[in-house]
Amino acid sequence: MSDISRDELDAIYAFAVELGKQAGQMLKDAAQLRMGGGGNTKAQDEHVQKMNSVDLVTETDENVEAFIKTQITKRYPSHKFVGEESYSKGASRDYLIDESPTWCVDPLDGTVNYIHLFPMFCVSIAFIHKSKPLIGVIYAPFINQFFSSCAGRGAFLNETQQLPLIRNPIAPMPEKAPAGCVFSCEWGKDRRDIPDGNMHRKIESFVNMAAELGGRSGRGGMVHGVRSLGSATLDLAYVAMGSFDIWWEGGCWEWDVAAGIAILLEAGGLMTTANPPPDEATCPIPDVKLGSRLYLAIRPAGPSLTETGRQSQERTERNTDSAFDSIASSGVKYSL
């Protein structure tokens, strides 16, 4: 951030916030057409009838990304742009984030949710510099939740409520975490029913997290609950909010996590790779690196009588790792 001034970063943040609002409204408007409401014109009705829901969602996805890219290019022509749709269409295979000022965008995270009009979908916009997410904007328009953050300025819900939501005080992680935690995860797209495949490995780990303490050969986590929103981006926003204690996922692309990482870190959460250090007892927990493909997030945590908030987060990370040892060491490439 050395060559981006405070004023410049604040201006980029203000621009990202307005861009996120406009893009989210585009998602909402397109969904309204599919719902048959809002005073559709005859032309609009015929358009909906000609295309199935998947075609319409694909069109919306592409239109929203094109809008975001156009606005960014006009305002910041020297900045790089990495978007899910442009990458998937083969426009660019150079998707890795480098040191350049870069915008990383998912125009519609939670596509399956959007197809079914389940409200957990969002637009995700991140600004990254020197490989670090500095600004994050996540807007879920159907539930009117707008998450945003700027490095050094804090993280917020709907621009006024500072994250995490519970701040009086911010609770430390539970003494026996992951026991007593709400654990968030996603099933992913790879559903091949093979014993050593992604789905079976994930299910094994989910059961480990849910099982009683001491069960599953000592891997039982006894979490309070397991949640799956269908959107990795919103999972991270909810960890920053403090509603989820732990989130784990494998196979994420940069656009799946960049904005969520920015918001979580600014809220005081821990974001790291899900590959544990060689010596978990003594090695410090490494900082997250975009492109690691395996991620573990811990909510913001306050101090207890015996630990700092960071210490309780790192303890939770180490205790959680045991449920995922087989996954972290497998080298399997995950798909969301």
Salt bridges, closest charged atoms under 4 A:
ASP3 OD1 - HIS129 NE2 2.65
ASP10 OD1 - ARG6 NH2 3.13
ASP10 OD2 - ARG153 NH2 2.52
GLU18 OE2 - LYS21 NZ 3.60
GLU59 OE1 - HIS47 NE2 3.06
GLU62 OE2 - LYS89 NZ 3.05
ASP98 OD2 - LYS80 NZ 3.06
GLU159 OE2 - LYS21 NZ 2.71
ASP190 OD2 - ARG192 NH2 2.69
ASP193 OD1 - HIS200 NE2 2.60
ASP196 OD1 - ARG201 NH2 2.64
GLU204 OE2 - ARG216 NH2 2.62
ASP245 OD1 - ARG299 NE 2.59
GLU249 OE2 - LYS202 NZ 2.74
GLU307 OE2 - ARG315 NE 2.91
GLU314 OE2 - ARG310 NE 2.84
GLU314 OE1 - ARG318 NH1 3.58
